[in-house]
Amino acid sequence: MSQPTLVAGATGQLGRVIVQKLLAAGLPVRALARNQAKLVPLGDAGAQIAPVDMLDLHKLTDACRGAGDIIATANNNMGKGATGPMRVDLTAYQNLCAAARNTGVRRIIFVSFRGATPDEFVDIFRLKWLIEDAIKRSQVPYVILRPSAFTDVWVDELLAAGIRKNGVATIFGDGSQAANYISVNDVAEFALRVVQRPDVVNEVIDIGGPSDKTLNDLASLLEKRFQSSGKRKHVPVAAMRLLPPIVRPFNEVAARLMTLGLYAATRSTPFPDWKKAADRFGVTPESVEEHVRRLA
């Protein structure tokens, strides 16, 4: 039997889909996450389960023994206080690098973000860059996937939810900045294809989809899909600039969400070269229009 792929963050939005795709491809999987109860369905589906906190280096090292690749999606993006991402995530990934190095893991495949920089004003984007840097320095072979914005988050969870609930789309700023979008399913497909390509080593790969859309574009598609009234609430850029430092001491998650809104309102991040990686790995990412048509 071939070595299992260890999926760190296996119960998250993306990790769960990656586990399912690996199993569907007939590949052995070891699913790692902190919450054992959430791992049970993955175990029932055929994965080995490893209920491990990545801050526990000893248990993490045991979980890595015998693994081939590691696909790492784990994060505490919506954490706060002692479990906030800026307090624990980098240490967790430094532990993962040490465990991978000490157990002879073949590669770490880390899912980052297309736009991660060391001086970004969104804290979790800076954190992605710091984790990338730790992985590159670890002496463990790596592949870093840098996806665009997740369609499932920006379309399904942010815009569609408000339109369904009260007929109002919440738009950050004037909604005129374009971003590139890729679905969680397509990011998971890229991860699967990389596992199947052991020749891909020590690379940073930007991935995205065919749709560069503004928030206004997304709202229009959803309003048509749900036959909504078309009412929109615009969150002022000034408020998203001024409020995070005031709010952060009391509610760091709310402050983080405001900075994400500010990023969407002020940064244009189209991705004209999205086909390069798609063609290389044989992935056909869905468009935003296709995604919206499938929404119930």
MOZITA-V337805 format. One record per backbone hydrogen bond with DSSP energy under -1.0 kcal/mol. NH is the residue of the N-H (numbers start at 1). CO is the residue of the C=O. If there is no record, write none. Layout:
nh=NH co=CO
nh=NH co=CO
//
This chain:
nh=5 co=28
nh=6 co=69
nh=7 co=30
nh=8 co=71
nh=9 co=32
nh=10 co=32
nh=12 co=9
nh=16 co=12
nh=18 co=14
nh=19 co=15
nh=20 co=16
nh=21 co=17
nh=22 co=18
nh=23 co=19
nh=24 co=20
nh=25 co=21
nh=26 co=23
nh=27 co=22
nh=30 co=5
nh=31 co=48
nh=32 co=7
nh=33 co=50
nh=40 co=36
nh=43 co=39
nh=44 co=40
nh=45 co=41
nh=46 co=43
nh=47 co=42
nh=48 co=29
nh=50 co=31
nh=52 co=33
nh=52 co=50
nh=56 co=53
nh=57 co=55
nh=60 co=56
nh=61 co=57
nh=62 co=58
nh=63 co=59
nh=64 co=60
nh=67 co=64
nh=68 co=4
nh=70 co=107
nh=71 co=6
nh=72 co=109
nh=73 co=8
nh=74 co=8
nh=79 co=76
nh=83 co=80
nh=84 co=81
nh=87 co=84
nh=88 co=84
nh=89 co=85
nh=92 co=88
nh=93 co=89
nh=94 co=90
nh=95 co=91
nh=96 co=92
nh=97 co=93
nh=98 co=94
nh=99 co=95
nh=100 co=96
nh=101 co=97
nh=102 co=98
nh=103 co=99
nh=105 co=100
nh=106 co=68
nh=108 co=141
nh=109 co=70
nh=110 co=143
nh=111 co=72
nh=112 co=145
nh=114 co=147
nh=115 co=113
nh=116 co=113
nh=125 co=122
nh=126 co=122
nh=127 co=123
nh=128 co=124
nh=129 co=125
nh=130 co=126
nh=131 co=127
nh=132 co=128
nh=133 co=129
nh=134 co=130
nh=135 co=131
nh=136 co=132
nh=137 co=133
nh=138 co=135
nh=143 co=108
nh=144 co=203
nh=145 co=110
nh=146 co=205
nh=148 co=207
nh=149 co=180
nh=151 co=182
nh=154 co=150
nh=155 co=151
nh=156 co=151
nh=157 co=152
nh=158 co=153
nh=159 co=154
nh=160 co=155
nh=163 co=159
nh=164 co=160
nh=165 co=161
nh=166 co=162
nh=167 co=163
nh=168 co=162
nh=169 co=231
nh=171 co=233
nh=173 co=235
nh=175 co=172
nh=179 co=213
nh=180 co=269
nh=181 co=211
nh=182 co=149
nh=187 co=183
nh=188 co=184
nh=189 co=185
nh=190 co=186
nh=191 co=187
nh=192 co=188
nh=193 co=189
nh=194 co=190
nh=195 co=191
nh=196 co=192
nh=197 co=194
nh=200 co=197
nh=202 co=142
nh=203 co=142
nh=205 co=144
nh=207 co=146
nh=213 co=179
nh=216 co=175
nh=218 co=214
nh=219 co=215
nh=220 co=216
nh=221 co=217
nh=222 co=218
nh=223 co=219
nh=224 co=220
nh=225 co=221
nh=226 co=222
nh=228 co=223
nh=233 co=169
nh=235 co=171
nh=240 co=236
nh=241 co=237
nh=242 co=238
nh=243 co=239
nh=247 co=243
nh=248 co=244
nh=250 co=247
nh=251 co=247
nh=255 co=251
nh=256 co=252
nh=257 co=253
nh=258 co=254
nh=259 co=255
nh=260 co=256
nh=261 co=257
nh=262 co=258
nh=263 co=259
nh=264 co=260
nh=265 co=261
nh=266 co=262
nh=267 co=263
nh=269 co=178
nh=274 co=271
nh=276 co=273
nh=278 co=274
nh=279 co=275
nh=280 co=276
nh=281 co=277
nh=283 co=278
nh=291 co=287
nh=292 co=288
nh=293 co=289
nh=294 co=290
nh=295 co=292
//
